[in-house]
């Protein structure tokens, strides 16, 4: 399992796109090589939400494109989701590696400064080099709406390729902590992993080498809930406070 093996796995996804007539889609990988070069004690953190979003008429999605950190940054101007993911990741990293506790007021203060303070943007931007963002869906909503097309996503996973690919992706990306956003996302992850029985906003579940945690959709999550989730992840990582599912 390595960067190269994930690239090979992604190639099977692109081939499946071609075989099934999908001409324009995103695929996913860590934002930077820092993700692969972590120390043995560091955790690889990933965030999974429902679908990608690209609102840019000048450069529409054309072909197969890696969902880069730059695209996520550009999308801050249209939706709160990437900004809150960057914020969540930043404070989660501070808690895990610096043992720092924060308040909802601190989270809110930094979030309000996003896109207004170059210093804040750089802090959140640089920390995401160590993390991974991806979605259940690979194509963009053709209507341009920021509301997820749940029916499309559910139908996508009726194709067994996507269920197996998702499981293989989590394994090859060596994800230690996987944060699943929204109730629909929790339902989808339980379809992909029937053995998981993850409860929406419930206790984290460890399966194989990954800790799964269900949260509210990041665009709607309160700062109090974000901090509660960070505390739950901290307890899971350092005190094994999770439900264990065996193979």
URLINCOR-V779873 format. One record per residue. N is the residue number from 1. PHI is phi in whole degrees, -180 to 180 (NA if undefined). PSI is psi as a letter, one per 40 degrees, with the letter a starting at -180 (NA if undefined). Layout:
BEGIN
n: [N;N]
phi: [PHI;PHI]
psi: [PSI;PSI]
END
This chain:
BEGIN
n: [1;2;3;4;5;6;7;8;9;10;11;12;13;14;15;16;17;18;19;20;21;22;23;24;25;26;27;28;29;30;31;32;33;34;35;36;37;38;39;40;41;42;43;44;45;46;47;48;49;50;51;52;53;54;55;56;57;58;59;60;61;62;63;64;65;66;67;68;69;70;71;72;73;74;75;76;77;78;79;80;81;82;83;84;85;86;87;88;89;90;91;92;93;94;95;96;97;98;99;100;101;102;103;104;105;106;107;108;109;110;111;112;113;114;115;116;117;118;119;120;121;122;123;124;125;126;127;128;129;130;131;132;133;134;135;136;137;138;139;140;141;142;143;144;145;146;147;148;149;150;151;152;153;154;155;156;157;158;159;160;161;162;163;164;165;166;167;168;169;170;171;172;173;174;175;176;177;178;179;180;181;182;183;184;185;186;187;188;189;190;191;192;193;194;195;196;197;198;199;200;201;202;203;204;205;206;207;208;209;210;211;212;213;214;215;216;217;218;219;220;221;222;223;224;225;226;227;228;229;230;231;232;233;234;235;236;237;238;239;240;241;242;243;244;245;246;247]
phi: [NA;-166;-57;-66;-69;-68;-62;-65;-63;-61;-64;-66;-66;-62;-65;-68;-55;-63;-66;-104;81;-86;-100;-131;-163;-92;-132;-127;-164;-56;-67;-157;-66;-56;-58;-83;-100;-64;-70;-64;-89;-76;-110;-89;-104;-133;-122;-123;-122;-78;-151;-76;-147;-137;-107;-153;-65;-75;-132;-66;-62;-135;90;-109;-133;-70;-75;-87;-63;-65;-67;-59;-63;-60;-75;-57;-78;-121;-151;-76;-56;-61;-61;-72;-66;-61;-65;-56;-61;-63;-75;-65;-64;-62;-68;-73;-108;-112;55;-97;-105;-132;-114;-57;-64;-67;-63;-63;-62;-69;-62;-69;-91;-61;72;-117;-128;-62;-63;-67;-57;-66;-60;-70;-63;-67;-65;-74;-59;-94;-130;-138;-123;-151;-131;-68;-97;-111;-93;-94;-64;-67;-79;82;-72;-86;-84;-67;-90;-61;-60;-61;-66;-61;-65;-58;-83;-76;-80;-61;-58;-70;-63;-68;-61;-59;-62;-67;-64;-59;-70;-70;-80;54;-73;-88;-130;-118;-97;-103;-90;84;-67;-63;-64;-64;-63;-67;-66;-73;-73;-73;-119;-59;-79;-76;55;-72;-92;-60;59;-97;-68;-59;-125;-104;-132;57;-109;-119;-96;-100;-137;-100;-131;-64;-60;-60;-72;-116;-68;-80;-67;-62;-67;-62;-67;-63;-65;-62;-65;-64;-67;-58;-65;-68;-70;-99;-127;54;-89;-155;-88;-101;-110;-92;-64]
psi: [h;i;d;d;d;d;d;d;d;d;d;d;d;d;d;d;d;d;d;e;e;h;d;h;i;i;i;i;i;i;d;i;e;d;d;e;e;i;i;d;e;i;h;h;h;i;h;h;a;d;i;i;h;h;g;g;d;d;g;i;h;h;a;h;h;h;g;i;d;d;d;d;d;d;e;d;e;d;i;e;d;d;d;d;d;d;d;d;d;d;d;d;d;d;d;d;d;e;f;i;i;i;i;d;d;d;d;d;d;d;d;e;e;h;e;e;h;d;d;d;d;d;d;d;d;d;d;e;d;e;a;h;h;i;i;d;i;d;i;i;h;e;e;e;i;e;h;i;g;d;d;d;d;d;d;d;e;e;h;e;d;d;d;d;d;d;d;d;d;d;d;d;e;f;h;d;h;h;h;h;h;i;d;d;d;d;d;d;d;d;d;d;g;d;e;d;f;h;h;h;f;a;i;i;h;h;h;b;e;h;h;h;h;h;i;i;h;d;e;e;h;i;d;d;d;d;d;d;d;d;d;d;d;d;d;d;d;e;e;f;g;i;h;h;h;i;NA]
END
